[in-house]
Every structure is written in C-alpha cells, then in structure tokens.
Amino acid sequence: MITEINQREVLDTTEKNKIKPDTILKNFWRDNRHFADLFNAVFFNGEQVLKPQDLTEADTDVSSMLKFNGHAETVQKILDVVKKTAYGVDFVLWGLENQAKIHYAMPLRHMVGDAFSYMKEYDEIAAVNKKNGEFHSADEFLSGFKKTDRLHPVISLCVYYGESEWDGPFSLKDMLEIPEKIEPLVSDYRMNLVQVRSSRELCFSDPDVNMVFDMSRLIYARDYAKIKEVYSDHDIPADLGVVIGAITESQKLIDHAMESEQRGGQINMCNALEELRQEGVEEGRQKGRREGRLEGRQEGRQEGRWEGILEGIRATVRTCRNFNISEADTVRNIMNEFSLSQEEAVNYVKKYW
C-alpha cells in the first residue's frame, strides 16, 4: 500500500511539473520589472527609458479580418506579451514574442503581427468616426479615417532562446530574391531579435533578468566551471530556476526547482546542475550494467552480453547529451565504465550522439 501511494505521488509530481516552457516564459515577462529591463537593455543600452510603473497590460489578440475585392478572410494572430506605455493622451505598444526554435519566416511573421496591431487600432478609430459621423470630406468617409487621425507606434521584440546560433533571416529582404536593379524599390521590414546565447553585451539592471540570461548562456556553453566560480555561494528563488530550465529545455532542472520550492523556495544552481550531471552519468552506467547483465542471463551467450553492453553505451551517450555533458566528458565516462580505448569510445559517441 505504501509503495502504491509513493508511486502515485511520483506520478502526480511528474504531471504537475509538465509545464509548457512557453507558459513559464510568458509569466516571467508579464512582470513589469522584467519586461521593462529587457526592452531597456535591448533598445536603449540599459538606460531606464521604460519604467515598470508606467507599463500596463494590453490585449495580445490582434486577429483581424482582411477584405480584398469583396472577399473577406479572418486571420488569427496572438502575441505572447503586450504592454502599453502612456505619454499624455498618446501611447506606445511594446510586443514580445518568445521563440524556442529558428523560424525561417520570422520577419514576415513579425511584420504581419505589427500590421495587425495597426489594423486593429485603425478599425477602432474608424468605428468611432463612423458612429460620430464627423467626416469633413468624401475621402475621409470612404477611408473611415480622418486627415488628422494618427496611429500609435508598435515596437516588437523576438526573444530567441535556442542553443544554436540564429541562422535565419533578420529582415524581409533576407527572405526575398531581388534583382539588383529593383532592390532599392523594395520596402524592407527588419525585425528586432535578441538571442539569449549571445546576449553578453546587454546591460541589464534587474538582477532576475540578468541571472536568467547569464546562467542560460553558461549552460549553453557548458561552462560549469564559470557557473561554480560565480554562483557557488548564491541561492536563487526556485521560480527563476524554473525559468532557466524552460529556456534550456531541462525538465530535470524544472523538477528540481519545483521540489526545492516546496522545501523553502531557494535552490543553489551549482549544486542543482552538478547533481543533474552526476545523476545523468550514473543513470547511464546503471542502465548499462542492468541491461548488460540481463541480456547475458537471458541469452547465455556472448552475443547477448555484447548487445547489453551496446545498449548501455547508447543509454550513457543519450543521457550525457540530454544533460548537456560535453562529448569529451562523455568519451571519458564510456572509457572508464566499459573499459574501452579512446578510439572506440570516440566512435561510439559519434555513432549514438
């Protein structure tokens, strides 16, 4: 009975921690302090132009209906986080989109999102004008937009969290094949993109944002020595550990942070990462031993034992890769555990990585 209860608790914990990374990141950036610090670092070199107290939530749904020559079609577009800053009677919209993978049409997606934001405001203004009927010319009446009407700026930012460097387009022109003679005639749209992996030069003021970016960069670089040097004496809130786990796609780190939150809400990232590394290596070793022995007993033949060893090697390589352990360290682990030469270990890592 106790065993059944414990198993049920483990399953419940696993299910609870299956949080979508996108949801974690949306919640993190909805915090006005985090949002303002990110935009100040990216656009204003750290100058505190955007202030948290001036930001308010704005509608993220910019879906619109497009009308052309009597044909109408609705197009849905929902942004991740949108904030609004007021300047007297005017305002600016700031939009953020999280991106975990490289998207080779991202400038087009951003252009459409910005256009829909402008279209949404245009429709709202046109509806008010139509209701009030205060048009001064037939041209104003036909467009629904008075000569003095103005839209408000929309500034969008794409945050790319991937480990690989962004090799996709940065602007609309990057997506086009343009004959040289007409290139100056083609209007461009350049998206604003920041890559977590190469954000070292950004000047953050908020310690949470700075730690999330810095720790994620170091994990991507597998610079565990630097992490230990900088953060060995630092305990951080568990919710930041969850964010870092979401960015680096480490479910183990998310689980570790959630468990730590229940015990007081603080985690030591160095200890957490070291535990994960050691746990990954040990899991691979034990799986290899178990499966090697099992195959040997079941088959009673050398072939069975060898298949078990191969599966153990495969399991070790997969586990090391999942826990961001370098290929060099993986080679050493395989050499020590399975008594292989360096050449043999290198070949297996290349084969199963």
C-alpha positions in Angstrom: 0.0 0.0 0.0 2.8 2.4 0.9 4.6 1.6 -2.3 1.4 2.3 -4.3 0.9 5.7 -2.6 4.6 6.6 -3.2 4.3 5.7 -6.9 1.1 7.7 -7.2 2.8 10.8 -5.6 5.7 10.5 -8.0 3.3 10.3 -11.0 1.4 13.3 -9.6 4.6 15.4 -9.2 5.7 14.5 -12.7 2.3 15.5 -14.2 2.3 18.8 -12.2 5.7 19.7 -13.4 4.9 19.2 -17.1 4.5 22.9 -17.6 4.9 24.3 -21.1 8.1 26.4 -21.4 6.2 29.0 -23.4 3.7 29.5 -20.4 6.6 29.8 -18.0 8.3 32.5 -20.1 5.1 34.4 -20.7 4.5 34.6 -17.0 8.1 35.8 -16.4 7.9 38.6 -19.0 4.5 39.7 -17.8 6.2 41.1 -14.7 6.7 44.8 -15.5 10.1 44.9 -13.9 11.4 42.1 -16.1 9.7 43.4 -19.3 11.0 47.0 -18.9 14.5 45.8 -18.1 14.6 43.6 -21.2 13.5 46.4 -23.6 15.7 48.9 -21.9 18.7 46.6 -22.4 17.9 45.8 -26.0 16.8 49.2 -27.3 18.3 51.8 -25.0 21.7 50.3 -23.9 20.4 49.9 -20.3 19.1 53.4 -20.0 15.9 53.4 -17.9 13.6 54.7 -20.6 10.8 52.3 -19.9 9.7 52.3 -16.3 7.8 49.4 -14.7 5.2 51.7 -13.1 4.3 53.1 -16.5 3.5 49.8 -18.1 0.0 48.4 -18.4 -1.3 45.1 -19.9 -2.6 45.3 -23.4 -4.6 42.9 -25.4 -2.4 40.2 -27.0 -5.1 39.2 -29.6 -4.5 41.2 -32.7 -6.5 39.0 -35.0 -8.1 40.8 -37.9 -10.4 40.4 -40.9 -8.8 41.1 -44.3 -11.0 42.4 -47.1 -10.0 42.4 -50.7 -12.2 42.9 -53.7 -15.3 41.7 -52.0 -13.5 38.8 -50.4 -13.1 38.7 -46.6 -11.0 36.4 -44.5 -10.3 36.3 -40.8 -6.7 35.7 -39.7 -5.8 34.9 -36.1 -2.6 36.3 -34.5 -2.0 36.3 -30.8 1.2 37.8 -29.4 2.9 36.4 -26.2 3.1 39.6 -24.1 2.0 43.2 -25.0 2.5 46.2 -22.8 1.4 49.8 -23.3 3.1 53.0 -22.1 1.1 56.3 -22.0 2.6 59.6 -22.9 -0.2 62.1 -22.1 -3.0 61.2 -24.4 -0.7 59.2 -26.7 0.8 55.7 -26.1 3.2 53.2 -27.5 2.6 49.4 -27.7 5.5 47.1 -26.9 5.1 43.5 -28.0 7.2 40.5 -27.1 7.3 37.1 -28.8 9.1 34.0 -27.4 10.8 31.8 -29.9 12.5 28.5 -28.9 13.3 27.3 -32.4 14.7 29.0 -35.5 11.8 30.1 -37.8 12.9 30.9 -41.3 9.9 33.2 -41.9 10.1 35.1 -38.7 10.5 38.6 -40.2 7.3 38.0 -42.1 5.5 36.8 -39.0 6.6 39.9 -37.1 5.6 42.2 -40.0 2.2 40.6 -40.1 1.8 40.9 -36.3 2.7 44.6 -36.3 0.4 45.2 -39.3 -2.4 43.5 -37.5 -1.8 45.7 -34.4 -2.0 48.8 -36.6 -5.1 47.4 -38.3 -6.8 46.8 -35.0 -6.3 50.4 -33.9 -7.4 51.6 -37.4 -10.6 49.6 -37.1 -11.3 51.0 -33.6 -10.8 54.6 -34.9 -12.9 54.0 -38.0 -15.7 52.6 -35.9 -15.7 55.7 -33.6 -15.6 58.0 -36.6 -18.5 56.2 -38.3 -20.5 56.4 -35.1 -19.9 60.1 -34.6 -20.2 60.9 -38.3 -17.7 63.8 -38.1 -16.2 63.4 -41.6 -15.1 66.6 -43.4 -14.8 65.1 -46.9 -15.9 62.2 -49.0 -12.3 60.8 -48.9 -12.5 60.7 -45.1 -15.9 59.0 -45.2 -14.6 56.3 -47.7 -11.5 55.5 -45.6 -13.1 55.8 -42.2 -10.0 57.7 -41.2 -9.9 61.5 -40.9 -7.0 63.5 -42.2 -5.9 64.4 -38.7 -6.2 60.8 -37.3 -2.9 59.1 -36.3 -2.0 55.5 -35.2 0.4 54.8 -32.4 3.8 53.2 -32.7 4.1 49.4 -32.3 7.6 48.1 -31.3 8.0 44.3 -31.3 10.9 42.2 -30.0 11.6 38.5 -30.7 13.5 36.7 -27.9 15.2 33.6 -29.3 16.1 31.0 -26.6 17.7 28.3 -28.8 21.1 26.9 -28.2 22.1 27.1 -31.8 23.0 30.5 -33.3 20.2 32.1 -35.3 20.9 31.4 -39.0 17.5 32.6 -40.2 16.6 35.9 -41.9 16.7 39.1 -39.9 14.6 41.1 -42.3 12.0 40.8 -45.1 14.7 41.4 -47.8 16.6 38.5 -46.4 13.7 36.3 -47.5 13.4 37.7 -51.0 15.2 37.0 -54.3 15.6 40.6 -55.6 17.1 41.6 -58.9 19.8 44.1 -58.3 18.1 46.9 -60.4 14.9 46.9 -58.4 16.4 46.3 -54.9 16.2 50.0 -53.9 12.5 49.9 -54.8 11.6 47.1 -52.4 10.4 48.1 -49.0 12.1 46.3 -46.2 11.0 45.2 -42.7 13.6 44.4 -40.2 12.6 42.6 -37.1 14.1 43.2 -33.6 15.8 40.0 -32.4 17.8 39.2 -29.3 19.5 35.8 -28.8 20.0 34.6 -25.3 23.1 32.6 -26.3 24.9 35.8 -27.5 23.5 38.4 -25.1 26.6 39.1 -23.1 26.8 42.7 -24.1 23.3 43.6 -23.0 23.2 45.9 -19.9 20.6 44.5 -17.5 19.6 46.3 -14.3 17.2 43.8 -12.9 19.1 41.0 -11.1 16.5 38.4 -12.0 16.7 39.1 -15.8 20.5 39.3 -15.6 20.8 35.9 -13.8 18.3 34.2 -16.2 20.3 35.3 -19.3 23.7 34.8 -17.7 23.0 31.3 -16.3 21.3 30.2 -19.6 24.3 31.4 -21.6 26.7 29.5 -19.4 24.7 26.3 -19.5 24.6 26.5 -23.3 28.4 27.0 -23.3 28.7 24.1 -20.9 30.9 26.4 -18.8 30.2 24.7 -15.5 33.5 25.9 -14.1 32.3 29.5 -14.6 28.9 28.7 -13.1 30.7 27.3 -10.0 33.0 30.3 -9.8 30.2 32.9 -10.0 27.3 31.2 -8.4 28.7 28.7 -5.9 27.6 30.8 -2.9 24.3 32.0 -4.5 20.9 30.6 -3.6 18.2 31.8 -6.1 14.4 31.7 -6.0 13.1 28.4 -7.3 10.8 30.2 -9.8 14.0 31.6 -11.5 15.3 28.0 -11.7 12.1 27.0 -13.4 12.6 29.8 -16.0 16.2 28.8 -16.6 15.0 25.2 -17.0 12.4 26.3 -19.5 14.9 28.3 -21.6 17.5 25.5 -21.6 14.8 22.8 -22.1 15.8 20.9 -19.0 12.8 19.1 -17.5 15.1 17.8 -14.8 16.0 21.3 -13.7 12.4 22.4 -13.7 11.5 19.4 -11.5 14.5 20.1 -9.2 13.3 23.8 -8.8 9.7 22.8 -8.1 10.8 20.3 -5.4 13.1 23.0 -3.9 10.2 25.5 -3.8 8.2 23.1 -1.6 11.2 23.0 0.8 11.6 26.7 1.1 11.8 28.3 -2.3 15.6 28.6 -2.8 18.0 26.5 -4.8 21.7 26.5 -5.4 22.1 26.3 -9.1 25.7 25.0 -8.9 24.5 22.1 -6.7 21.5 21.5 -8.9 23.5 21.3 -12.1 26.2 19.2 -10.6 23.5 16.8 -9.2 21.9 16.6 -12.6 25.2 15.9 -14.3 26.2 13.2 -11.9 22.6 11.7 -11.9 22.7 11.5 -15.7 26.0 9.8 -15.8 25.0 7.3 -13.0 21.7 6.6 -14.7 23.5 5.7 -17.9 26.0 3.5 -16.0 23.4 1.6 -14.1 21.2 1.1 -17.1 24.1 -0.3 -19.0 25.0 -2.7 -16.2 21.5 -3.8 -15.7 20.8 -4.4 -19.3 24.2 -6.0 -19.9 23.6 -8.5 -17.1 20.0 -9.1 -18.1 21.0 -9.9 -21.7 23.8 -12.1 -20.5 21.4 -14.1 -18.3 18.6 -14.4 -20.8 20.7 -15.4 -23.8 23.5 -17.1 -22.0 25.7 -16.2 -25.0 28.4 -13.7 -25.7 26.2 -12.1 -28.3 23.6 -11.3 -25.6 26.1 -9.8 -23.3 27.5 -7.7 -26.1 24.1 -6.4 -27.1 23.5 -5.4 -23.4 26.8 -3.5 -23.3 25.9 -1.7 -26.6 22.6 -0.7 -25.2 24.4 0.5 -22.0 26.7 2.6 -24.1 23.8 4.0 -26.1 21.9 4.9 -22.9 25.0 6.5 -21.4 25.6 8.7 -24.5 21.9 9.7 -24.7 21.8 10.6 -21.0 25.0 12.6 -21.2 23.7 14.5 -24.2 20.4 15.2 -22.6 22.2 16.7 -19.6 24.4 18.9 -21.7 27.6 17.0 -20.8 30.3 17.6 -23.3 31.3 15.0 -25.9 34.8 14.9 -24.4 33.4 14.1 -20.9 31.1 11.5 -22.4 34.0 9.8 -24.1 35.9 9.6 -20.8 32.8 8.3 -19.0 32.4 5.5 -21.6 36.1 4.6 -21.5 36.0 4.2 -17.7 32.7 2.4 -17.4 33.0 0.0 -20.3 36.8 -0.4 -20.4 37.1 0.9 -23.9 40.0 2.6 -25.7 39.7 6.2 -26.5 39.3 5.5 -30.2 36.5 3.0 -29.5 34.7 5.4 -27.2 35.0 8.3 -29.6 33.5 6.2 -32.4 30.5 5.2 -30.2 29.9 8.8 -29.1 29.9 9.9 -32.8 27.5 7.0 -33.6 25.0 7.5 -30.9 25.2 11.2 -30.1 
